[in-house]
Amino acid sequence: MSPAPRVTARQIIDAHKELIRAARARGVKTVGAIILPMKGALFPVYSEQGEKVRPP
């Protein structure tokens, strides 16, 4: 996996809202969920920086 760009929690939240609006505009129902902690996951994407930005 290549390094992801650094983003803020606000950018993540705003992007999710944009996706939801686009889906609903096309009649697609959406279901939301929080972004879970990644420490100990089977794929190596955890970082201290990422955990600091993960929305609560």
C-alpha distance matrix in Angstrom:
0.0 3.8 6.6 8.5 12.2 14.7 16.9 20.0 21.0 23.5 21.0 19.1 22.6 23.9 21.1 21.7 25.4 25.0 23.3 26.0 28.7 27.5 27.4 30.8 32.3 31.6 33.0 29.9 30.1 27.3 26.4 24.7 23.2 21.9 18.3 18.5 17.7 14.4 15.9 16.3 13.9 12.9 9.1 8.2 8.0 11.6 13.2 16.8 16.5 14.6 17.3 20.0 19.1 18.6 21.8 24.4
3.8 0.0 3.8 6.3 9.5 12.4 15.0 18.4 20.0 22.3 19.6 18.4 22.0 23.0 20.3 21.5 25.1 24.4 23.1 26.2 28.5 27.3 27.7 31.1 32.3 31.9 33.7 30.7 31.1 28.3 27.7 25.8 24.4 22.9 19.4 20.1 19.1 16.2 17.6 18.6 16.7 16.1 12.4 10.7 9.6 12.7 13.2 16.6 15.5 14.1 17.4 19.5 18.4 18.6 21.7 24.7
6.6 3.8 0.0 3.8 6.6 9.0 11.9 15.3 17.2 19.6 17.2 16.3 20.0 21.1 18.8 20.3 23.8 23.4 22.6 25.6 27.8 27.1 27.7 30.9 32.1 32.2 33.9 31.0 31.2 28.1 27.4 25.0 23.5 21.6 18.0 18.8 17.5 15.0 16.3 18.0 16.5 16.9 13.2 10.8 8.8 11.0 10.7 13.6 12.1 11.1 14.6 16.2 15.2 16.0 19.2 22.3
8.5 6.3 3.8 0.0 3.8 6.4 8.7 12.1 14.0 16.1 13.5 12.6 16.4 17.3 15.1 16.7 20.1 19.7 19.1 22.1 24.3 23.6 24.4 27.5 28.7 29.0 30.8 28.0 28.1 25.0 24.4 22.0 20.7 18.9 15.5 17.0 16.2 14.4 16.4 18.5 16.8 17.7 14.2 12.3 9.3 11.3 11.0 13.5 11.3 9.6 13.3 14.6 12.8 13.5 16.4 19.7
12.2 9.5 6.6 3.8 0.0 3.8 6.2 10.0 12.6 14.2 11.4 11.6 15.4 15.8 14.0 16.4 19.2 18.7 18.8 21.9 23.6 23.2 24.6 27.4 28.3 29.0 31.0 28.6 28.8 25.7 25.3 22.7 21.8 19.8 16.8 18.7 18.0 16.8 18.8 21.4 19.9 21.1 17.8 15.7 12.5 13.8 12.6 14.3 11.3 10.2 14.0 14.3 12.1 13.6 16.1 19.7
14.7 12.4 9.0 6.4 3.8 0.0 3.8 7.0 10.0 11.9 9.9 10.5 14.0 14.8 13.9 16.2 18.8 18.8 19.5 22.1 23.8 24.0 25.4 27.9 29.1 30.2 31.9 29.5 29.3 25.9 25.3 22.3 21.1 18.6 15.8 17.6 16.7 16.1 17.8 20.8 20.0 21.8 18.8 16.4 13.0 13.2 11.3 12.1 8.6 8.1 11.6 11.2 9.0 11.3 13.7 17.2
16.9 15.0 11.9 8.7 6.2 3.8 0.0 3.8 6.7 8.2 6.2 7.1 10.4 11.1 10.7 13.1 15.4 15.7 16.7 19.1 20.7 21.2 22.7 25.0 26.1 27.5 29.1 26.9 26.5 23.2 22.6 19.5 18.7 16.3 14.0 16.4 16.1 16.3 18.5 21.7 20.7 22.8 20.1 18.2 14.5 14.5 13.1 13.4 10.0 8.7 11.5 10.7 7.6 9.6 11.1 14.8
20.0 18.4 15.3 12.1 10.0 7.0 3.8 0.0 3.8 5.3 5.2 6.5 8.8 9.9 10.8 12.7 14.5 15.5 16.9 18.7 20.2 21.5 23.0 24.7 26.0 27.8 29.1 27.0 26.2 22.8 22.0 18.6 17.7 15.1 13.4 15.9 15.7 16.7 18.8 22.3 21.6 24.2 21.9 20.2 16.4 15.7 14.1 13.6 10.3 9.2 10.9 9.2 5.8 8.1 8.8 12.3
21.0 20.0 17.2 14.0 12.6 10.0 6.7 3.8 0.0 3.8 5.4 5.1 6.2 8.6 9.9 10.7 12.4 14.3 15.6 16.7 18.5 20.2 21.3 22.7 24.5 26.3 27.1 24.9 23.7 20.2 19.0 15.5 14.4 11.7 10.7 13.3 13.7 15.4 17.8 21.3 20.5 23.4 21.6 20.3 16.6 15.6 14.7 14.0 11.4 9.5 10.1 8.8 5.2 5.9 5.3 8.8
23.5 22.3 19.6 16.1 14.2 11.9 8.2 5.3 3.8 0.0 3.8 5.4 5.1 6.0 8.5 9.9 10.5 12.2 14.3 15.3 16.4 18.4 20.0 21.0 22.4 24.7 25.7 23.9 22.9 19.7 19.1 15.9 15.6 13.6 13.3 16.3 17.2 19.0 21.5 24.9 24.0 26.7 24.8 23.7 19.9 19.2 18.3 17.7 14.8 13.2 13.9 12.4 8.9 9.6 8.0 11.1
21.0 19.6 17.2 13.5 11.4 9.9 6.2 5.2 5.4 3.8 0.0 3.8 5.5 5.1 6.0 8.6 9.9 10.5 12.3 14.2 15.3 16.5 18.4 20.0 21.1 23.0 24.5 22.6 22.2 19.1 19.0 16.0 16.1 14.5 13.5 16.8 17.8 18.8 21.6 24.8 23.4 25.8 23.4 22.4 18.6 18.6 17.9 18.0 14.9 12.9 14.6 13.7 9.9 10.6 10.0 13.6
19.1 18.4 16.3 12.6 11.6 10.5 7.1 6.5 5.1 5.4 3.8 0.0 3.8 5.5 5.2 6.3 8.7 10.0 10.7 12.4 14.4 15.5 16.6 18.5 20.1 21.7 22.8 20.5 19.8 16.4 15.9 12.8 12.6 11.0 10.0 13.4 14.7 15.8 18.9 22.0 20.3 22.6 20.5 19.9 16.2 16.3 16.3 16.8 14.2 11.5 12.8 12.8 9.0 8.4 7.8 11.5
22.6 22.0 20.0 16.4 15.4 14.0 10.4 8.8 6.2 5.1 5.5 3.8 0.0 3.8 5.5 5.2 6.3 8.7 10.0 10.6 12.4 14.4 15.4 16.5 18.4 20.4 21.1 19.1 17.9 14.6 14.1 11.0 11.3 10.1 10.4 14.0 16.0 17.7 20.9 23.9 22.3 24.8 23.2 22.8 19.2 19.0 19.1 19.2 16.9 14.2 14.8 14.4 10.9 9.8 7.6 10.5
23.9 23.0 21.1 17.3 15.8 14.8 11.1 9.9 8.6 6.0 5.1 5.5 3.8 0.0 3.8 5.4 5.1 6.2 8.7 9.9 10.6 12.4 14.3 15.4 16.5 18.8 20.0 18.5 18.0 15.2 15.6 13.1 14.3 13.7 14.0 17.6 19.5 21.0 24.2 27.2 25.4 27.7 25.7 25.3 21.6 21.8 21.8 22.0 19.3 16.8 17.9 17.3 13.6 13.1 11.2 14.2
21.1 20.3 18.8 15.1 14.0 13.9 10.7 10.8 9.9 8.5 6.0 5.2 5.5 3.8 0.0 3.8 5.4 5.0 6.3 8.7 9.9 10.7 12.4 14.3 15.4 17.1 18.6 16.8 16.8 14.0 14.7 12.5 13.8 13.6 13.3 17.0 19.0 19.9 23.3 25.9 23.8 25.6 23.4 23.3 19.7 20.5 20.9 21.7 19.1 16.3 17.9 18.0 14.2 13.4 12.4 15.6
21.7 21.5 20.3 16.7 16.4 16.2 13.1 12.7 10.7 9.9 8.6 6.3 5.2 5.4 3.8 0.0 3.8 5.4 5.1 6.2 8.7 9.9 10.6 12.3 14.2 15.7 16.5 14.3 13.7 10.6 10.9 8.8 10.3 10.8 11.2 14.9 17.5 18.7 22.3 24.7 22.4 24.4 22.6 23.0 19.6 20.3 21.2 22.1 20.0 16.8 17.7 18.3 14.8 13.0 11.5 14.1
25.4 25.1 23.8 20.1 19.2 18.8 15.4 14.5 12.4 10.5 9.9 8.7 6.3 5.1 5.4 3.8 0.0 3.8 5.4 5.0 6.2 8.6 9.9 10.5 12.2 14.4 15.2 13.7 13.1 10.5 11.5 9.8 12.1 12.9 14.1 17.8 20.5 22.1 25.6 28.1 26.0 28.0 26.4 26.7 23.3 23.8 24.5 25.0 22.8 19.9 20.6 20.6 17.0 15.6 13.3 15.5
25.0 24.4 23.4 19.7 18.7 18.8 15.7 15.5 14.3 12.2 10.5 10.0 8.7 6.2 5.0 5.4 3.8 0.0 3.8 5.4 5.2 6.2 8.6 10.0 10.6 12.7 14.4 13.3 13.8 11.8 13.6 12.6 15.0 16.0 16.5 20.3 22.9 23.9 27.5 29.9 27.5 29.2 27.2 27.5 24.1 25.1 25.7 26.6 24.1 21.2 22.5 22.6 18.9 17.8 16.1 18.8
23.3 23.1 22.6 19.1 18.8 19.5 16.7 16.9 15.6 14.3 12.3 10.7 10.0 8.7 6.3 5.1 5.4 3.8 0.0 3.8 5.5 5.2 6.1 8.6 9.9 11.0 12.5 10.6 11.3 9.2 11.3 10.8 13.4 14.9 15.4 19.0 21.8 22.5 26.2 28.3 25.6 26.9 25.0 25.8 22.7 24.0 25.2 26.5 24.4 21.1 22.4 23.1 19.6 17.9 16.6 19.1
26.0 26.2 25.6 22.1 21.9 22.1 19.1 18.7 16.7 15.3 14.2 12.4 10.6 9.9 8.7 6.2 5.0 5.4 3.8 0.0 3.8 5.5 5.1 6.1 8.5 10.0 10.5 8.7 8.5 6.5 8.8 8.9 12.1 14.2 15.6 19.1 22.3 23.5 27.2 29.2 26.6 28.1 26.7 27.7 24.7 25.7 27.0 28.0 26.1 22.8 23.5 24.2 20.8 18.8 16.8 18.7
28.7 28.5 27.8 24.3 23.6 23.8 20.7 20.2 18.5 16.4 15.3 14.4 12.4 10.6 9.9 8.7 6.2 5.2 5.5 3.8 0.0 3.8 5.5 5.2 6.1 8.8 9.9 9.5 10.1 9.3 12.1 12.4 15.7 17.6 19.0 22.6 25.7 26.9 30.6 32.8 30.2 31.7 30.1 31.0 27.8 28.8 29.8 30.8 28.5 25.5 26.3 26.6 23.1 21.5 19.4 21.3
27.5 27.3 27.1 23.6 23.2 24.0 21.2 21.5 20.2 18.4 16.5 15.5 14.4 12.4 10.7 9.9 8.6 6.2 5.2 5.5 3.8 0.0 3.8 5.6 5.2 6.6 9.0 8.6 10.5 10.2 13.4 14.1 17.4 19.4 20.2 23.8 26.7 27.5 31.3 33.2 30.3 31.5 29.6 30.6 27.6 29.1 30.3 31.6 29.4 26.2 27.5 28.1 24.5 22.9 21.3 23.6
27.4 27.7 27.7 24.4 24.6 25.4 22.7 23.0 21.3 20.0 18.4 16.6 15.4 14.3 12.4 10.6 9.9 8.6 6.1 5.1 5.5 3.8 0.0 3.8 5.4 5.3 6.5 5.0 7.0 7.2 10.7 12.3 15.7 18.2 19.4 22.6 25.9 26.7 30.4 32.0 29.0 30.0 28.5 30.0 27.2 28.8 30.4 31.9 30.0 26.6 27.6 28.6 25.2 23.1 21.6 23.5
30.8 31.1 30.9 27.5 27.4 27.9 25.0 24.7 22.7 21.0 20.0 18.5 16.5 15.4 14.3 12.3 10.5 10.0 8.6 6.1 5.2 5.6 3.8 0.0 3.8 5.2 4.8 5.0 6.1 7.4 11.0 12.8 16.5 19.3 21.0 24.3 27.7 28.9 32.6 34.3 31.5 32.7 31.5 32.9 30.1 31.3 32.8 34.0 32.2 28.8 29.5 30.2 26.9 24.7 22.7 24.2
32.3 32.3 32.1 28.7 28.3 29.1 26.1 26.0 24.5 22.4 21.1 20.1 18.4 16.5 15.4 14.2 12.2 10.6 9.9 8.5 6.1 5.2 5.4 3.8 0.0 3.8 5.6 7.4 9.6 11.1 14.7 16.3 20.0 22.5 24.0 27.4 30.6 31.6 35.4 37.2 34.3 35.4 33.9 35.1 32.3 33.7 35.0 36.2 34.1 30.9 31.9 32.4 28.9 27.1 25.2 26.9
31.6 31.9 32.2 29.0 29.0 30.2 27.5 27.8 26.3 24.7 23.0 21.7 20.4 18.8 17.1 15.7 14.4 12.7 11.0 10.0 8.8 6.6 5.3 5.2 3.8 0.0 3.8 5.6 9.0 11.0 14.8 17.0 20.5 23.3 24.6 27.8 31.1 31.8 35.6 37.0 33.9 34.6 33.1 34.7 32.1 33.9 35.5 37.1 35.2 31.8 32.9 33.8 30.4 28.4 26.8 28.6
33.0 33.7 33.9 30.8 31.0 31.9 29.1 29.1 27.1 25.7 24.5 22.8 21.1 20.0 18.6 16.5 15.2 14.4 12.5 10.5 9.9 9.0 6.5 4.8 5.6 3.8 0.0 3.8 6.5 9.5 13.1 15.9 19.5 22.7 24.4 27.4 30.9 31.8 35.6 36.9 33.8 34.6 33.6 35.4 32.9 34.5 36.3 37.8 36.1 32.6 33.3 34.4 31.1 28.8 26.9 28.2
29.9 30.7 31.0 28.0 28.6 29.5 26.9 27.0 24.9 23.9 22.6 20.5 19.1 18.5 16.8 14.3 13.7 13.3 10.6 8.7 9.5 8.6 5.0 5.0 7.4 5.6 3.8 0.0 3.8 6.4 10.0 12.9 16.4 19.6 21.1 24.0 27.5 28.3 32.1 33.2 30.1 30.9 29.9 31.9 29.5 31.1 33.1 34.7 33.3 29.7 30.3 31.6 28.5 25.9 24.3 25.6
30.1 31.1 31.2 28.1 28.8 29.3 26.5 26.2 23.7 22.9 22.2 19.8 17.9 18.0 16.8 13.7 13.1 13.8 11.3 8.5 10.1 10.5 7.0 6.1 9.6 9.0 6.5 3.8 0.0 3.8 7.0 10.2 13.7 17.2 19.2 21.8 25.5 26.7 30.4 31.6 28.7 29.8 29.2 31.1 28.8 29.9 32.0 33.4 32.2 28.6 28.7 30.1 27.1 24.3 22.4 23.2
27.3 28.3 28.1 25.0 25.7 25.9 23.2 22.8 20.2 19.7 19.1 16.4 14.6 15.2 14.0 10.6 10.5 11.8 9.2 6.5 9.3 10.2 7.2 7.4 11.1 11.0 9.5 6.4 3.8 0.0 3.8 6.6 10.1 13.5 15.5 18.2 21.8 23.1 26.8 28.2 25.4 26.7 26.1 27.9 25.4 26.4 28.4 29.6 28.5 24.9 24.9 26.3 23.4 20.6 18.7 19.6
26.4 27.7 27.4 24.4 25.3 25.3 22.6 22.0 19.0 19.1 19.0 15.9 14.1 15.6 14.7 10.9 11.5 13.6 11.3 8.8 12.1 13.4 10.7 11.0 14.7 14.8 13.1 10.0 7.0 3.8 0.0 3.8 6.9 10.5 12.9 15.2 19.0 20.5 24.1 25.4 22.8 24.4 24.2 26.0 23.6 24.2 26.4 27.5 26.7 23.1 22.7 24.2 21.7 18.5 16.7 17.0
24.7 25.8 25.0 22.0 22.7 22.3 19.5 18.6 15.5 15.9 16.0 12.8 11.0 13.1 12.5 8.8 9.8 12.6 10.8 8.9 12.4 14.1 12.3 12.8 16.3 17.0 15.9 12.9 10.2 6.6 3.8 0.0 3.8 7.0 9.6 12.2 15.9 17.8 21.3 23.0 20.7 22.7 22.4 23.8 21.1 21.4 23.2 24.1 23.3 19.8 19.2 20.6 18.1 14.9 12.9 13.3
23.2 24.4 23.5 20.7 21.8 21.1 18.7 17.7 14.4 15.6 16.1 12.6 11.3 14.3 13.8 10.3 12.1 15.0 13.4 12.1 15.7 17.4 15.7 16.5 20.0 20.5 19.5 16.4 13.7 10.1 6.9 3.8 0.0 3.8 6.6 8.7 12.4 14.5 17.8 19.5 17.6 19.9 19.8 21.1 18.6 18.5 20.5 21.2 20.8 17.3 16.3 18.0 16.0 12.5 10.8 10.8
21.9 22.9 21.6 18.9 19.8 18.6 16.3 15.1 11.7 13.6 14.5 11.0 10.1 13.7 13.6 10.8 12.9 16.0 14.9 14.2 17.6 19.4 18.2 19.3 22.5 23.3 22.7 19.6 17.2 13.5 10.5 7.0 3.8 0.0 3.8 6.0 9.4 12.0 15.1 17.3 15.8 18.6 18.4 19.2 16.5 15.8 17.4 17.8 17.5 14.2 12.8 14.4 12.7 9.0 7.5 7.4
18.3 19.4 18.0 15.5 16.8 15.8 14.0 13.4 10.7 13.3 13.5 10.0 10.4 14.0 13.3 11.2 14.1 16.5 15.4 15.6 19.0 20.2 19.4 21.0 24.0 24.6 24.4 21.1 19.2 15.5 12.9 9.6 6.6 3.8 0.0 3.8 6.7 8.7 12.1 14.4 12.8 15.6 15.1 15.6 12.7 12.1 13.9 14.7 14.5 10.9 9.9 12.2 10.6 6.8 7.1 8.0
18.5 20.1 18.8 17.0 18.7 17.6 16.4 15.9 13.3 16.3 16.8 13.4 14.0 17.6 17.0 14.9 17.8 20.3 19.0 19.1 22.6 23.8 22.6 24.3 27.4 27.8 27.4 24.0 21.8 18.2 15.2 12.2 8.7 6.0 3.8 0.0 3.8 6.3 9.2 11.3 10.1 13.3 13.5 14.2 12.0 10.8 13.0 13.7 14.5 11.3 9.4 12.3 11.9 8.2 9.2 9.0
17.7 19.1 17.5 16.2 18.0 16.7 16.1 15.7 13.7 17.2 17.8 14.7 16.0 19.5 19.0 17.5 20.5 22.9 21.8 22.3 25.7 26.7 25.9 27.7 30.6 31.1 30.9 27.5 25.5 21.8 19.0 15.9 12.4 9.4 6.7 3.8 0.0 3.8 5.9 8.6 8.5 12.1 12.3 12.2 10.2 8.0 10.0 10.5 12.0 9.3 6.9 10.2 10.8 7.9 10.0 9.9
14.4 16.2 15.0 14.4 16.8 16.1 16.3 16.7 15.4 19.0 18.8 15.8 17.7 21.0 19.9 18.7 22.1 23.9 22.5 23.5 26.9 27.5 26.7 28.9 31.6 31.8 31.8 28.3 26.7 23.1 20.5 17.8 14.5 12.0 8.7 6.3 3.8 0.0 3.8 6.2 5.3 8.8 8.6 8.4 6.8 5.1 8.2 10.0 11.7 9.0 7.8 11.6 12.2 9.8 12.7 13.3
15.9 17.6 16.3 16.4 18.8 17.8 18.5 18.8 17.8 21.5 21.6 18.9 20.9 24.2 23.3 22.3 25.6 27.5 26.2 27.2 30.6 31.3 30.4 32.6 35.4 35.6 35.6 32.1 30.4 26.8 24.1 21.3 17.8 15.1 12.1 9.2 5.9 3.8 0.0 3.8 5.6 9.0 9.5 8.5 8.1 5.3 7.8 9.0 11.8 10.2 8.6 12.1 13.8 12.0 15.1 15.2
16.3 18.6 18.0 18.5 21.4 20.8 21.7 22.3 21.3 24.9 24.8 22.0 23.9 27.2 25.9 24.7 28.1 29.9 28.3 29.2 32.8 33.2 32.0 34.3 37.2 37.0 36.9 33.2 31.6 28.2 25.4 23.0 19.5 17.3 14.4 11.3 8.6 6.2 3.8 0.0 3.8 6.6 8.3 8.3 9.4 7.8 10.7 12.4 15.3 13.7 12.3 15.9 17.5 15.6 18.4 18.4
13.9 16.7 16.5 16.8 19.9 20.0 20.7 21.6 20.5 24.0 23.4 20.3 22.3 25.4 23.8 22.4 26.0 27.5 25.6 26.6 30.2 30.3 29.0 31.5 34.3 33.9 33.8 30.1 28.7 25.4 22.8 20.7 17.6 15.8 12.8 10.1 8.5 5.3 5.6 3.8 0.0 3.8 5.5 6.8 7.8 7.6 11.3 13.7 15.9 13.6 12.9 16.7 17.4 15.1 17.8 18.3
12.9 16.1 16.9 17.7 21.1 21.8 22.8 24.2 23.4 26.7 25.8 22.6 24.8 27.7 25.6 24.4 28.0 29.2 26.9 28.1 31.7 31.5 30.0 32.7 35.4 34.6 34.6 30.9 29.8 26.7 24.4 22.7 19.9 18.6 15.6 13.3 12.1 8.8 9.0 6.6 3.8 0.0 3.8 6.6 8.9 10.0 13.6 16.5 18.6 16.3 16.2 19.9 20.5 18.3 21.1 21.8
9.1 12.4 13.2 14.2 17.8 18.8 20.1 21.9 21.6 24.8 23.4 20.5 23.2 25.7 23.4 22.6 26.4 27.2 25.0 26.7 30.1 29.6 28.5 31.5 33.9 33.1 33.6 29.9 29.2 26.1 24.2 22.4 19.8 18.4 15.1 13.5 12.3 8.6 9.5 8.3 5.5 3.8 0.0 3.8 6.0 8.3 11.8 15.2 16.6 14.3 15.0 18.7 18.8 17.1 20.1 21.4
8.2 10.7 10.8 12.3 15.7 16.4 18.2 20.2 20.3 23.7 22.4 19.9 22.8 25.3 23.3 23.0 26.7 27.5 25.8 27.7 31.0 30.6 30.0 32.9 35.1 34.7 35.4 31.9 31.1 27.9 26.0 23.8 21.1 19.2 15.6 14.2 12.2 8.4 8.5 8.3 6.8 6.6 3.8 0.0 3.8 5.9 8.7 12.2 13.7 12.0 13.1 16.5 17.0 15.9 19.4 20.9
8.0 9.6 8.8 9.3 12.5 13.0 14.5 16.4 16.6 19.9 18.6 16.2 19.2 21.6 19.7 19.6 23.3 24.1 22.7 24.7 27.8 27.6 27.2 30.1 32.3 32.1 32.9 29.5 28.8 25.4 23.6 21.1 18.6 16.5 12.7 12.0 10.2 6.8 8.1 9.4 7.8 8.9 6.0 3.8 0.0 3.8 6.5 10.2 10.9 8.6 10.2 13.5 13.5 12.5 16.0 17.9
11.6 12.7 11.0 11.3 13.8 13.2 14.5 15.7 15.6 19.2 18.6 16.3 19.0 21.8 20.5 20.3 23.8 25.1 24.0 25.7 28.8 29.1 28.8 31.3 33.7 33.9 34.5 31.1 29.9 26.4 24.2 21.4 18.5 15.8 12.1 10.8 8.0 5.1 5.3 7.8 7.6 10.0 8.3 5.9 3.8 0.0 3.8 6.9 8.6 6.8 7.3 10.7 11.6 10.8 14.4 15.9
13.2 13.2 10.7 11.0 12.6 11.3 13.1 14.1 14.7 18.3 17.9 16.3 19.1 21.8 20.9 21.2 24.5 25.7 25.2 27.0 29.8 30.3 30.4 32.8 35.0 35.5 36.3 33.1 32.0 28.4 26.4 23.2 20.5 17.4 13.9 13.0 10.0 8.2 7.8 10.7 11.3 13.6 11.8 8.7 6.5 3.8 0.0 3.8 5.3 5.1 6.2 8.7 10.1 10.6 14.3 16.0
16.8 16.6 13.6 13.5 14.3 12.1 13.4 13.6 14.0 17.7 18.0 16.8 19.2 22.0 21.7 22.1 25.0 26.6 26.5 28.0 30.8 31.6 31.9 34.0 36.2 37.1 37.8 34.7 33.4 29.6 27.5 24.1 21.2 17.8 14.7 13.7 10.5 10.0 9.0 12.4 13.7 16.5 15.2 12.2 10.2 6.9 3.8 0.0 3.8 5.5 5.1 6.3 8.9 10.1 13.6 14.8
16.5 15.5 12.1 11.3 11.3 8.6 10.0 10.3 11.4 14.8 14.9 14.2 16.9 19.3 19.1 20.0 22.8 24.1 24.4 26.1 28.5 29.4 30.0 32.2 34.1 35.2 36.1 33.3 32.2 28.5 26.7 23.3 20.8 17.5 14.5 14.5 12.0 11.7 11.8 15.3 15.9 18.6 16.6 13.7 10.9 8.6 5.3 3.8 0.0 3.8 5.5 5.2 6.6 8.9 12.3 14.3
14.6 14.1 11.1 9.6 10.2 8.1 8.7 9.2 9.5 13.2 12.9 11.5 14.2 16.8 16.3 16.8 19.9 21.2 21.1 22.8 25.5 26.2 26.6 28.8 30.9 31.8 32.6 29.7 28.6 24.9 23.1 19.8 17.3 14.2 10.9 11.3 9.3 9.0 10.2 13.7 13.6 16.3 14.3 12.0 8.6 6.8 5.1 5.5 3.8 0.0 3.8 5.4 5.3 6.1 9.9 12.2
17.3 17.4 14.6 13.3 14.0 11.6 11.5 10.9 10.1 13.9 14.6 12.8 14.8 17.9 17.9 17.7 20.6 22.5 22.4 23.5 26.3 27.5 27.6 29.5 31.9 32.9 33.3 30.3 28.7 24.9 22.7 19.2 16.3 12.8 9.9 9.4 6.9 7.8 8.6 12.3 12.9 16.2 15.0 13.1 10.2 7.3 6.2 5.1 5.5 3.8 0.0 3.8 5.4 5.2 8.6 9.9
20.0 19.5 16.2 14.6 14.3 11.2 10.7 9.2 8.8 12.4 13.7 12.8 14.4 17.3 18.0 18.3 20.6 22.6 23.1 24.2 26.6 28.1 28.6 30.2 32.4 33.8 34.4 31.6 30.1 26.3 24.2 20.6 18.0 14.4 12.2 12.3 10.2 11.6 12.1 15.9 16.7 19.9 18.7 16.5 13.5 10.7 8.7 6.3 5.2 5.4 3.8 0.0 3.8 5.8 8.4 9.7
19.1 18.4 15.2 12.8 12.1 9.0 7.6 5.8 5.2 8.9 9.9 9.0 10.9 13.6 14.2 14.8 17.0 18.9 19.6 20.8 23.1 24.5 25.2 26.9 28.9 30.4 31.1 28.5 27.1 23.4 21.7 18.1 16.0 12.7 10.6 11.9 10.8 12.2 13.8 17.5 17.4 20.5 18.8 17.0 13.5 11.6 10.1 8.9 6.6 5.3 5.4 3.8 0.0 3.8 6.1 8.8
18.6 18.6 16.0 13.5 13.6 11.3 9.6 8.1 5.9 9.6 10.6 8.4 9.8 13.1 13.4 13.0 15.6 17.8 17.9 18.8 21.5 22.9 23.1 24.7 27.1 28.4 28.8 25.9 24.3 20.6 18.5 14.9 12.5 9.0 6.8 8.2 7.9 9.8 12.0 15.6 15.1 18.3 17.1 15.9 12.5 10.8 10.6 10.1 8.9 6.1 5.2 5.8 3.8 0.0 3.8 6.4
21.8 21.7 19.2 16.4 16.1 13.7 11.1 8.8 5.3 8.0 10.0 7.8 7.6 11.2 12.4 11.5 13.3 16.1 16.6 16.8 19.4 21.3 21.6 22.7 25.2 26.8 26.9 24.3 22.4 18.7 16.7 12.9 10.8 7.5 7.1 9.2 10.0 12.7 15.1 18.4 17.8 21.1 20.1 19.4 16.0 14.4 14.3 13.6 12.3 9.9 8.6 8.4 6.1 3.8 0.0 3.8
24.4 24.7 22.3 19.7 19.7 17.2 14.8 12.3 8.8 11.1 13.6 11.5 10.5 14.2 15.6 14.1 15.5 18.8 19.1 18.7 21.3 23.6 23.5 24.2 26.9 28.6 28.2 25.6 23.2 19.6 17.0 13.3 10.8 7.4 8.0 9.0 9.9 13.3 15.2 18.4 18.3 21.8 21.4 20.9 17.9 15.9 16.0 14.8 14.3 12.2 9.9 9.7 8.8 6.4 3.8 0.0
